[in-house]
Amino acid sequence: MFFGTDGFALKSLEELHRAMQDGSMVSELSVVVPTPKPHPCLVAKYAKQHNLPISVWPLPKEKQNDCCDFGVVASFGHLIPSRIINGFPLGMLNIHGSILPRWRGAAPVVHAVMNGDAETGVTIMRIKPHHFDVGDIVAQESIAIDPHISAVQLTDRLAGMGANLLVRCISDLHYHLDRCTPQPSHGVTLAPKIDAKLSHIDWTGLNAAQIYNRWRATCHLFKLQTFFHGANVKLNAVEPPTTEPFAEMLQNLVDVRPGRIVVDRTRNLLFVRCQEDQWVAIRHVTLHRRPVMSALDFSNGYLREAKKLSMSGKIGRNSVIDFF
């Protein structure tokens, strides 16, 4: 019985379905999905398309376990009660997108990217009741994280790895279950659901690498944002941190506090001063509900106007071209 929702889970369901069609390892396969809100999830769509039995969570008592030998969970988001876990003769396995115990929780890939981790991976673990991601480790596999990969791209890679590792475990299930080990008590980190508050950039509290990593981790969820003279500005494309000097651009700039903007007209980039005397590069922005603007468009349309207002005394000179 497979419990899942999204694209990460779908890769494992596809492999299990293929094993059933091949007549190897799996003889029957059913699917459990959450109530559609408002549309069916990817796992539900796949199950319907391939005529797999579907149950909607929470399971009615007469449907619980459905005479299956064991359960598989991936990106399900609901705590499985002990009566269901214990109802499977072989228990339940979970495919998790991290090297547990690092990044227990709902968003392990996003947190790994956002924190600049050098490696991550997938863990197959036994599910225990009452808590998420604390079960014994059945198998693990790790990979290096490309410093420029997005959370979406990394999730896709891990989904394939997790599906392959799951099939290898199931091919000799008793062997792997007999050799599973408890998770280490050290190195535990938590990966809770992502809060939209993370979209707001604090130029005094983050350096260039941290801002770039946050953009890589969350750009599929929301745009990073800041304010320009009270107007909301969304950062559509953040560039990798650069050590390339542009001292000549700063020669006449007295105020270089965090949030200060410098326009690189040659490369069509906005550089914004952040923590640790670093500058982060931004290629495209959106102001209010206007179309996406390049750095030069933003400079020509808004920075120049702000500078004129400052020179005329209508706004404070120190806030001429600042992000806040």
C-alpha positions as CSV (number, residue, x, y, z in Angstrom):
1,M,0.0,0.0,0.0
2,F,1.6,3.3,-1.2
3,F,1.0,6.6,0.6
4,G,2.1,9.6,-1.4
5,T,1.2,12.9,-3.1
6,D,3.8,14.8,-5.2
7,G,6.4,14.3,-7.9
8,F,9.0,13.0,-5.4
9,A,6.6,10.3,-4.4
10,L,5.5,9.6,-7.9
11,K,9.0,8.3,-9.0
12,S,8.7,5.6,-6.3
13,L,5.2,4.7,-7.2
14,E,6.2,4.3,-10.9
15,E,9.0,1.9,-9.9
16,L,6.6,-0.2,-7.7
17,H,4.1,-0.3,-10.5
18,R,6.7,-1.4,-13.0
19,A,7.8,-4.2,-10.6
20,M,4.1,-5.3,-10.3
21,Q,3.7,-5.3,-14.1
22,D,6.9,-7.3,-14.4
23,G,5.7,-9.8,-11.9
24,S,8.7,-9.3,-9.7
25,M,8.6,-8.4,-6.0
26,V,5.1,-6.9,-6.0
27,S,2.0,-8.8,-6.7
28,E,-0.6,-6.2,-5.7
29,L,-0.4,-2.4,-5.3
30,S,-2.9,0.1,-4.0
31,V,-2.6,3.8,-3.3
32,V,-3.6,6.2,-0.5
33,V,-3.9,9.9,-1.2
34,P,-5.1,12.9,0.7
35,T,-8.5,14.5,0.0
36,P,-8.2,16.6,-3.2
37,K,-7.8,20.3,-2.4
38,P,-9.0,21.4,-4.9
39,H,-7.4,19.1,-7.5
40,P,-6.1,15.5,-7.3
41,C,-2.4,15.2,-6.5
42,L,0.1,13.7,-9.0
43,V,0.0,10.3,-7.3
44,A,-3.8,10.2,-7.5
45,K,-3.7,11.1,-11.2
46,Y,-1.2,8.3,-11.9
47,A,-3.2,5.7,-9.9
48,K,-6.4,6.6,-11.7
49,Q,-4.7,6.6,-15.1
50,H,-3.3,3.1,-14.5
51,N,-6.4,1.7,-12.7
52,L,-4.7,1.2,-9.4
53,P,-7.0,1.0,-6.4
54,I,-7.3,4.4,-4.6
55,S,-8.3,5.1,-1.1
56,V,-8.6,8.6,0.4
57,W,-7.0,9.6,3.7
58,P,-8.0,9.1,6.5
59,L,-8.6,5.4,5.8
60,P,-12.0,4.0,6.9
61,K,-11.6,1.1,9.2
62,E,-12.8,-1.5,6.7
63,K,-10.1,-0.3,4.3
64,Q,-7.2,-0.1,6.7
65,N,-4.2,-2.1,5.4
66,D,-6.4,-3.8,2.8
67,C,-4.6,-7.1,3.4
68,C,-1.3,-5.8,2.2
69,D,2.1,-7.1,3.5
70,F,3.7,-3.7,4.0
71,G,3.2,0.0,3.4
72,V,5.4,2.6,1.6
73,V,5.3,6.3,2.4
74,A,6.8,9.2,0.4
75,S,5.9,12.9,0.8
76,F,2.6,12.1,2.4
77,G,2.5,14.8,5.1
78,H,0.3,12.9,7.5
79,L,1.3,11.1,10.7
80,I,0.4,7.4,10.3
81,P,-1.3,6.1,13.5
82,S,0.1,3.0,15.2
83,R,-2.9,0.9,14.4
84,I,-2.2,1.1,10.7
85,I,1.6,0.7,11.0
86,N,1.2,-2.4,13.2
87,G,-1.5,-3.8,10.8
88,F,1.1,-4.4,8.1
89,P,2.9,-7.7,8.8
90,L,6.2,-6.2,7.6
91,G,5.6,-2.7,8.8
92,M,6.1,0.5,6.7
93,L,9.0,2.1,4.9
94,N,9.5,5.8,4.2
95,I,11.5,7.4,1.5
96,H,13.0,10.6,2.9
97,G,15.0,13.2,0.9
98,S,18.0,13.7,3.2
99,I,20.7,11.8,5.1
100,L,18.8,11.3,8.4
101,P,19.0,12.4,11.1
102,R,19.9,15.7,9.2
103,W,16.8,17.5,8.1
104,R,13.9,15.7,9.7
105,G,10.7,17.2,8.6
106,A,8.5,18.3,5.6
107,A,11.1,20.3,3.6
108,P,14.5,18.6,3.7
109,V,15.7,19.5,0.2
110,V,14.8,23.2,0.6
111,H,16.6,23.4,3.9
112,A,19.7,21.6,2.6
113,V,19.9,24.1,-0.4
114,M,19.1,27.1,1.7
115,N,21.8,26.3,4.2
116,G,24.5,25.7,1.6
117,D,25.0,22.0,2.4
118,A,27.7,20.3,0.4
119,E,25.9,16.9,0.3
120,T,22.5,15.3,0.8
121,G,20.9,12.1,-0.2
122,V,18.0,9.7,0.5
123,T,17.1,7.5,3.4
124,I,14.9,4.5,3.5
125,M,13.7,4.1,7.0
126,R,11.1,2.1,9.0
127,I,8.2,4.2,10.2
128,K,7.5,4.5,13.9
129,P,4.3,5.9,15.4
130,H,3.9,9.3,17.0
131,H,6.8,11.1,15.4
132,F,8.1,12.0,11.9
133,D,11.4,10.7,10.5
134,V,12.8,9.0,13.6
135,G,12.6,5.4,12.5
136,D,15.5,2.9,12.0
137,I,17.6,3.3,8.9
138,V,17.2,0.6,6.3
139,A,19.4,2.1,3.6
140,Q,21.0,5.4,2.7
141,E,22.7,6.9,-0.4
142,S,24.4,10.3,-0.6
143,I,25.3,12.7,-3.4
144,A,27.1,16.0,-3.6
145,I,25.0,19.2,-4.0
146,D,25.9,21.3,-7.0
147,P,26.4,24.9,-5.6
148,H,24.1,26.3,-8.3
149,I,21.3,23.6,-8.4
150,S,17.8,24.6,-7.5
151,A,15.7,22.8,-4.9
152,V,13.4,21.6,-7.7
153,Q,16.2,20.2,-9.7
154,L,17.7,18.5,-6.6
155,T,14.4,17.1,-5.6
156,D,14.0,15.5,-9.0
157,R,17.4,13.8,-8.7
158,L,16.7,12.6,-5.2
159,A,13.3,11.2,-6.3
160,G,15.0,9.0,-8.8
161,M,17.6,7.9,-6.3
162,G,15.0,7.1,-3.7
163,A,12.9,5.1,-6.1
164,N,15.9,3.0,-7.1
165,L,17.0,2.5,-3.5
166,L,13.5,1.5,-2.5
167,V,13.3,-1.2,-5.2
168,R,16.7,-2.6,-4.1
169,C,15.5,-2.8,-0.6
170,I,12.2,-4.5,-1.6
171,S,14.1,-7.0,-3.8
172,D,15.5,-8.6,-0.6
173,L,13.2,-7.0,2.0
174,H,13.8,-9.4,4.9
175,Y,17.6,-9.1,4.5
176,H,17.4,-5.3,4.7
177,L,14.9,-5.2,7.6
178,D,17.0,-7.6,9.7
179,R,20.0,-5.2,9.3
180,C,18.4,-1.8,9.9
181,T,20.0,0.4,12.5
182,P,18.8,3.2,14.8
183,Q,19.4,6.8,13.8
184,P,22.4,8.5,15.5
185,S,21.4,10.7,18.4
186,H,23.8,13.4,17.2
187,G,23.6,15.6,14.1
188,V,19.8,16.0,14.3
189,T,18.4,19.1,12.4
190,L,14.8,20.0,11.6
191,A,13.3,20.9,8.3
192,P,9.9,22.4,9.0
193,K,7.5,23.6,6.3
194,I,8.7,26.8,4.6
195,D,7.2,30.0,5.8
196,A,6.5,32.8,3.3
197,K,8.2,35.2,5.8
198,L,11.5,33.8,4.4
199,S,10.8,35.8,1.2
200,H,11.6,39.1,2.9
201,I,15.3,39.9,2.7
202,D,17.1,41.5,5.6
203,W,20.1,43.2,3.9
204,T,21.9,43.6,7.3
205,G,21.5,40.0,8.4
206,L,22.4,38.0,5.2
207,N,25.5,37.8,3.1
208,A,25.5,37.3,-0.7
209,A,25.9,33.5,-0.5
210,Q,23.0,33.2,1.9
211,I,20.7,35.3,-0.3
212,Y,21.6,33.3,-3.4
213,N,21.1,30.0,-1.6
214,R,17.7,31.2,-0.3
215,W,16.7,32.1,-3.9
216,R,17.8,28.7,-5.2
217,A,15.9,27.0,-2.4
218,T,12.6,28.9,-2.6
219,C,12.2,30.3,-6.1
220,H,9.6,27.7,-6.9
221,L,7.6,28.7,-3.9
222,F,7.8,32.5,-4.0
223,K,10.0,35.4,-5.1
224,L,12.4,37.0,-2.7
225,Q,11.2,40.5,-1.9
226,T,12.3,43.8,-0.5
227,F,11.1,47.4,-0.5
228,F,12.0,50.5,-2.6
229,H,10.7,53.7,-1.0
230,G,7.7,51.8,0.4
231,A,7.0,49.9,-2.8
232,N,7.3,46.1,-2.8
233,V,10.0,44.8,-5.1
234,K,10.3,41.1,-6.1
235,L,13.7,39.7,-7.0
236,N,13.1,37.5,-10.0
237,A,16.6,36.4,-10.8
238,V,19.5,36.4,-8.3
239,E,23.0,35.8,-9.7
240,P,25.7,33.6,-8.0
241,P,27.9,35.5,-5.6
242,T,30.9,37.1,-7.3
243,T,34.2,38.4,-6.1
244,E,34.7,40.5,-9.2
245,P,35.7,44.0,-8.1
246,F,33.7,47.0,-9.2
247,A,35.5,49.6,-7.1
248,E,35.3,52.2,-9.9
249,M,31.5,52.1,-9.5
250,L,31.8,52.9,-5.8
251,Q,34.2,55.8,-6.1
252,N,31.6,58.5,-5.6
253,L,29.3,56.6,-3.4
254,V,29.7,57.8,0.2
255,D,26.8,55.8,1.7
256,V,27.5,52.0,1.3
257,R,25.2,50.8,4.1
258,P,23.3,47.5,3.6
259,G,20.5,47.9,1.0
260,R,22.4,50.4,-1.1
261,I,22.0,49.8,-4.9
262,V,24.6,50.2,-7.6
263,V,23.7,49.7,-11.3
264,D,26.2,47.9,-13.5
265,R,25.0,49.1,-16.9
266,T,27.6,47.1,-18.8
267,R,26.4,43.8,-17.5
268,N,22.8,44.9,-16.9
269,L,22.8,44.0,-13.2
270,L,21.7,45.6,-9.9
271,F,24.2,45.1,-7.1
272,V,22.8,45.5,-3.6
273,R,25.0,45.8,-0.5
274,C,24.4,43.1,2.1
275,Q,26.1,41.7,5.2
276,E,29.9,41.4,5.5
277,D,30.7,44.1,2.9
278,Q,29.3,41.9,0.2
279,W,27.2,42.7,-2.8
280,V,24.5,40.5,-4.3
281,A,23.7,40.7,-8.0
282,I,20.1,40.8,-9.3
283,R,19.2,40.5,-13.0
284,H,15.4,41.0,-13.0
285,V,12.9,42.6,-10.7
286,T,9.2,43.2,-10.5
287,L,7.7,46.4,-9.0
288,H,4.1,46.2,-7.9
289,R,2.2,44.3,-10.6
290,R,4.2,45.6,-13.5
291,P,5.9,43.3,-16.0
292,V,9.4,41.9,-15.1
293,M,12.1,44.5,-15.6
294,S,15.8,44.2,-16.3
295,A,18.3,46.0,-14.1
296,L,18.6,48.8,-16.7
297,D,14.8,49.2,-17.0
298,F,14.5,49.5,-13.2
299,S,17.4,52.0,-13.2
300,N,16.0,54.1,-16.0
301,G,12.5,54.1,-14.7
302,Y,12.8,54.3,-11.0
303,L,16.3,54.9,-9.7
304,R,16.8,58.1,-11.8
305,E,13.4,59.4,-10.7
306,A,14.3,58.7,-7.0
307,K,17.6,60.5,-7.5
308,K,15.8,63.6,-8.9
309,L,13.4,63.7,-6.0
310,S,16.3,63.4,-3.6
311,M,18.2,66.3,-5.3
312,S,15.1,68.4,-5.2
313,G,14.8,67.8,-1.4
314,K,11.4,66.0,-1.7
315,I,12.9,62.8,-0.2
316,G,15.9,62.3,2.0
317,R,19.2,62.2,0.2
318,N,20.4,59.1,2.2
319,S,17.5,57.0,0.8
320,V,18.0,57.9,-2.9
321,I,18.6,54.4,-4.2
322,D,18.2,52.2,-1.2
323,F,16.4,48.9,-0.8
324,F,14.9,48.5,2.6
